[in-house]
Amino acid sequence: MPRTSRSYVGTGTLIVALVFAWSPGYAAKYAGEFMRLGLGARPWGTGGAYVATVADGTAVYWNPGNLPRVTGKDIMLMHSESFGGLLNYDAVSFALPSLRANSPLAVGFALFRLGGGDIRLTSLANPNQPPSDSNRVFAERTAGHSDWAFYAGLGKSVGSKFDLGASIKIIYRDLVDVSATGLGLDVGATFRPHRYWSAALVAYDITTTLLAYDNGTKEFVNPRVATGIGFTPEWDRFALGLLVDGIFEFEGRREAAQFWLGEISLDVRWGAELWYRKRVALRGGMNADSPTLGVGLRFGRFSVDGAWRGNDILDDSYRISLSHTW
């Protein structure tokens, strides 16, 4: 915990602590959980499997190696509510393709904020004495918390089948009485042996991202690796996407992961989407043990996507995004 004299209680605080383990300390486990929520409603609908096929402005987050696949200027706005509105997640992304056909070099940017409120700050009437009937806990005020991250990335094609890219991210955390800043690096590569097939490898926080708190506490975000395969054939009026990702962590997430061996754990994301005339899409998938559903609509150069993710313990989560390509 941050070195502070206040204690925090309340339903919101308990859920945040259990789900995201946000209390800063020296251990690295779950330190970067707020950067693992995905970007955009479309990939959320397919279980979060997206690293091999992403071809829009969110590539700067999912796989900067796919930035060269963005064919036009792309901007996306997203809003997500999780666990009954306890957490709000808002984001914007933008990508600009290369203007040089002989040397494709694309750039991308993204900014997101994850936040919530209703954290009750409490104190004892007499802090020098233990709690009792005559020395009760009372709420001083309520406060909120927020995590910010800004991504900037570059992607370049290497030959006709390989793409490479990297993203730098700047992190700012505001957790009631303490704040932190951090800097991280993600790198990605994509291989496309056939127009319908693609495979990707992405390393997040490859340098072990440091979060430095203003109370002197330091926290490290361990690297993680994502691998993905996508199969995206097209027939006349229909287009199909079959996607699967494997997320490898190195934090000893035994009970919190699908598969583990020693300090290494693996979660599998998979999903599918079916397009009709490239205007209407239906999606479904599994994000580890959580089912997801999604829909997509295209109107000219605009796209609207919505997604749902179930949760057996907490309330379900919803996400919507609006995109424009020109």
Secondary structure, 3 states (H helix, E strand, C coil): CCCCCCEEECHHHHHHHHHHCCCCCCCCCCCCHHHCCCCCHHHHHCCCCCCCCCCCCCHHHHCHHHHHHCCCCEEEEEEEEECCCCEEEEEEEEEECCCCCCCCEEEEEEEEEEEEEEEEEEEECCCCCCCECCECEEEEEEEEEEEEEEEEEEEEEECCCEEEEEEEEEEEEEECCEEEEEEEEEEEEEEEEECCEEEEEEEECCCCEEEEECCCCEEEECCEEEEEEEECCEECCEEEEEEEEEEEECCCCCCCCCEEECCEEEEEEEEEEEEECCCEEEEEEEECCEEEEEEEEEECCEEEEEEEECCCCCCCEEEEEEEEEC
